[in-house]
Amino acid sequence: MKEISIEELLHKGCGNLIDVRSPAEYARDTIPGACNVPLFSDEERAQVGITYKQEGQAAAQWLGMQIVAPKMERLMRAIRERAEETSEVPTIFCWRGGMRSKAMATFASFSGLPVQRLIGGYRAYRKHVVHTFEPYQLHAPVVLLHGLTGVGKTELLRRLEERGLPVLDLERMAGHRGSVFGHIGYGKPANQKMFDARLFETLRQYPDAPFFLMEAESRRIGNALLPPFLMEAKQTAYHLFLRAPLDVRVERLYADYVAPYAHRSDFRESILQAYRTIAGKIPTEQSRLLAEAIKREDYRQAITSLLLYYYDPRYQNKRNTYTGPFTEIDATSLEAAEAATIHFLKATFTDQKIYGGISRGQLDVLQ
């Protein structure tokens, strides 16, 4: 059984990470890209923990053996199938590189499966991320996308990312859209550890990026806070301001927030609950009409009211926190907005010899 440090793992790269912690631990935070092959279920892990506290380590280990023995063949098959899918030696890890990963890696070795075990487990990865971010400075300039709610900032970022450009999609990393309705379509928001891990892995993909594209987000997105180096980078960023008519914005928000989820039985109530958290910040009569629109499921009218009486009035205050010139882009057509953004990037960055290891595909886009 080979053991590998977190530094070696990150240097060599590994597309076959196996997290053997319980499903609840894995769902809370893990190394991005890892799959879950749990040694214990959540209930089994709790049983072993109770036994350890009440009867000691030996009793807990014996109970663990009794739980794992009947399912060991299934666990080994899962590891073998994963190795066949990726054609890479699996790297097994648990919380701190302790008995769970050691047991799984030992059984795999006895079964003839080549594996390696991560020294220090997930905790070592988390420490590495924290120690990297504490002194981190973003040397590449940032291009911020601004605009009223619904202009298409997220979709434009997606299009640019598909072209191979360096994009920091902070909402996707946070599993939240950054508003009271931001959970819709994402499920449970990411915690700070998972957000940091996704940001860390994205930055590692672009070590020599000439710039980064991202939305002009607030410091908090869902449950996550942006790190200081991103907040600092925003203060010296380039600014693109997207514009689109109200009816276009309403339709885009309807397509993103309503159409895919309106069939769910709890959808209307979840919208009402989110609305109630901001009801007091909307003029009384408009707030009443907004609630009625939601109750009768007239979501286009509800979106229009939210934009006119809540989001749009607050946007100007947010924009005033930024200094520097704004380049306006018409986002009525996202295809045209994409072309205009590419034109801006070409005019701004191609004369600067800062490309380093940027991919040929990115140069093709900009030149």
Order of alpha helices (4+ residues) and beta strands (2+ residues): beta-alpha-beta-alpha-beta-alpha-alpha-alpha-beta-alpha-beta-alpha-beta-alpha-alpha-alpha-beta-beta-beta-alpha-beta-alpha-alpha-alpha-alpha-alpha-beta-alpha-alpha
